Amino acid sequence: MSGSSSNLVFARTLVDRLDRHGVVVVRGVSNLVALRGALEHLVRAAGLTLAFDADSAPELRDYLFLASTSALQGAAVGSVLGLLLGVLVGHPKAFIGLGAAAGAAVGATEGVAKVESGWRLRATWGADGQPIVLVSAR
C-alpha cells in the first residue's frame, strides 16, 4: 500500500474512532508515524495548518489564535457590509465602525466555538518507554 493511501486509511479510521469513542490512544513509534501521516492528510484535505508549540498551553494558544483571527475576519466582512448599508442610509463612516464591531463579535464567538469543538493531541512517554499520543475530540 502506498504512503498516501495508507495515510487515507489511517485518517478514516482515526475519524471513525473519534466519532464513536471521542478519544483515541496511539502507542508506539510506527503508529505515531502513521498518525503523523494521517494528520498531514487531514490538514491538506481541510486546508488548515497544524503546528506544535511546546512553550505555551495549547488551549490558551488555540483560544487566542482562533478567536482573534476569526474576529479579524468578521470585522473585515462586517465593515464592508456596514459600508454598503451606510451608503444606502447616508452615513457610511458610522456604519463601517458598527459593522466592524458586530463582525468582530460574531467572528470571535465563532473562533471560540471552533476551539471548543476541535481535537486535542497530548503526547507523553509510556512506562515501557514507548511514545503515546492521546487524541480526543470535543
C-alpha positions in Angstrom: 0.0 0.0 0.0 1.4 3.4 -0.9 2.1 6.1 1.8 -0.8 8.3 0.6 -3.4 5.5 0.6 -2.2 4.2 4.0 -2.5 7.8 5.4 -6.0 8.0 4.0 -7.0 4.6 5.6 -5.5 5.6 9.0 -7.2 9.1 8.7 -10.5 7.4 8.1 -10.0 5.0 11.0 -9.0 7.9 13.3 -12.0 10.0 12.4 -14.3 7.0 12.7 -13.0 6.0 16.2 -13.1 9.6 17.4 -16.7 9.9 16.2 -17.6 6.7 18.1 -15.5 7.0 21.2 -14.4 10.6 21.5 -10.8 9.6 22.2 -8.0 7.5 20.5 -4.8 6.4 22.2 -1.9 5.9 19.8 1.1 3.8 21.1 4.5 3.1 19.6 6.7 4.7 17.1 5.3 3.1 14.0 1.8 4.2 15.0 3.0 7.7 15.7 4.4 7.8 12.2 1.1 6.7 10.8 -0.7 9.3 13.0 1.5 12.0 11.6 0.8 10.9 8.0 -2.9 10.8 8.7 -2.9 14.3 10.3 -0.9 15.6 7.4 -3.6 14.1 5.0 -6.4 15.6 7.1 -4.7 19.0 7.2 -4.2 19.0 3.5 -7.8 17.9 2.8 -9.1 20.7 5.1 -6.7 23.3 4.0 -5.5 24.1 7.6 -2.1 24.4 9.2 -1.0 22.3 12.1 1.8 23.4 14.4 3.0 22.3 17.8 4.4 24.9 20.2 5.9 23.4 23.3 6.3 26.7 25.1 2.6 27.7 25.5 -0.5 26.0 26.8 -2.3 24.5 23.8 -5.8 25.6 24.9 -4.7 29.2 25.5 -2.8 29.4 22.2 -5.9 28.0 20.4 -8.3 30.4 22.0 -6.1 33.4 21.3 -5.2 32.4 17.8 -8.6 31.2 16.5 -10.7 33.8 18.3 -8.5 36.7 17.2 -8.2 35.6 13.6 -11.9 34.9 13.4 -12.6 38.3 14.9 -10.4 40.0 12.3 -12.1 38.2 9.5 -15.5 39.0 11.0 -14.5 42.7 11.4 -13.4 42.9 7.7 -16.7 41.4 6.5 -18.7 43.5 8.9 -17.0 46.7 7.9 -17.7 46.1 4.2 -21.4 45.3 5.0 -21.5 48.3 7.2 -20.1 50.5 4.4 -22.7 49.2 2.0 -25.5 49.8 4.5 -24.1 53.2 5.4 -24.0 54.3 1.8 -27.7 53.4 1.5 -28.7 55.4 4.5 -26.2 58.2 4.0 -23.8 57.6 7.0 -21.0 55.3 5.7 -18.4 56.2 8.4 -20.7 55.4 11.3 -21.9 52.1 9.8 -18.3 51.0 9.0 -17.5 51.1 12.7 -20.7 49.4 13.7 -20.3 46.7 11.1 -16.7 46.1 12.1 -17.6 45.8 15.8 -20.5 43.5 15.1 -18.5 41.4 12.7 -15.6 41.1 15.3 -18.0 39.9 18.0 -19.5 37.3 15.7 -16.1 36.2 14.5 -14.7 35.9 18.0 -17.7 33.8 19.0 -17.2 31.5 16.0 -13.5 31.2 16.8 -14.2 30.1 20.4 -16.7 27.6 19.1 -14.1 26.1 16.8 -11.7 25.6 19.7 -14.4 24.0 21.8 -15.3 21.6 19.1 -11.8 20.7 18.0 -9.4 17.8 18.5 -6.7 17.7 21.2 -3.5 15.8 21.0 -1.5 15.0 24.1 1.9 13.3 23.9 3.8 11.5 26.6 6.0 8.6 27.2 4.6 5.3 28.4 6.0 3.2 31.3 7.6 0.9 28.7 9.4 3.9 27.1 7.2 4.0 24.1 5.6 7.3 23.0 1.9 7.6 23.5 -0.4 10.1 21.9 -4.0 10.7 23.2 -6.3 12.1 20.6 -9.5 13.4 21.9 -12.5 15.0 20.2 -14.6 17.6 22.0 
